[in-house]
Structures are given as structure tokens and as C-alpha cells.
Amino acid sequence: MTVTSEAPARSAKKKFAYSSDDIKRMLPHRWPMLMIDRAYDVVPGVSGRGVKSVSVNEPFFAGHYPDHSIMPGVMIVEAMAQLVAVVYVAEMIESPEPLGDADPSASVGYLGSISSMKFSRLVVPGDQLTLDAKLGQRLGGLRQVSVRASVGNELAAAGSLIVTTGRKG
């Protein structure tokens, strides 16, 4: 993981970057459901950015319009939700208090709600999705989040998610 600092400001916070190997330690997801390749500008518990490189080899392309490959909207939402989990887990692993032997991926919760999600551009093989997540207020065991996905300067999807802040079950 890489650490950077913002320019001096009243509430300057450290920003972190995480490789795909770091993300595999942070999330319980594995191929073919691990949807983000790296995360950067992560302010633990607050916000972050991520990247999903879309390859023609993705398993969903075999059945999702095989003659006109487009990434399913639900997979775009999943990529955004996984970035949210990275931002959430980063708060635990970057805390000054050590985790000990605890597995940070065990704290990743579930997607509870998708609101006002708008899709404005098709995502196709060869595209690189830039993901943004900003965690909002806590509502008991839930957390409201604003998310966006873009390809270059074009917005592909944006909306709100509600995620659980832990797993029960």
C-alpha cells in the first residue's frame, strides 16, 4: 500500500493507495466477482477512487449481448460497492490501533439498497472505469454512500447506495 498526503490544510488527512493484492486481503471477493483492480486517493472511512479495467475476457460478456458486448449495470454497481468496502476497511487497517490477527475482510458488510442509480453511457471491453465513492452518514448499522463511475470524462453511472457496516448471519 502507498501513502500520500494532501496539501497542508486545516483538516488534512492521509490518502492511501491499494494494489490488487492489497484489495484481495481487504475484501472477501474472488474471481470472477472481484471487480476492482486498484484503489487510490483513499481517505479511510471517508472517500476513495478506484479503477476497473474492463476486458473482453470478463465471464459476463459470454451471455450479456454476445454480439454487442456491454458490461451489465449490476456489475458496475458491484464494482462501486466494492470500492466502498475498501474505503470502509481502510479505516480499520490504517487505524493506529493494531488489528492483531483479525481478518479485515470479515468486516465487509452487504449492499442493502440502490437508489437513484442512473446509467448514462455503455461500458464496453477496453474501457477503464474510474470509480468514486463518498461515504455519508451512518444510520445505525447502515451507511449511506454516493457513488460514480466514469470512462474518461464521460459519466457512466451515478447514484446512492446503502451498505451494512458489518455481517450478521
Buried (B, 14 or more C-beta within 10 A) or exposed (E): BEEEEEEEEEEEEEBBBBBEEBBBBBBBBEEEEBBBBBBBBBBBBBBBBBBBEBEEEBEBBEEBEEEEBBBBBEBBBBBBBBBBBBBBBBBBBBEEEEEEEEEBBEBBBBBBEBEEBEBEBBBBBEBEBBBBBBBEEEEEEBBBBBBBBBBEEEBBBBBBBBBBBEEEE
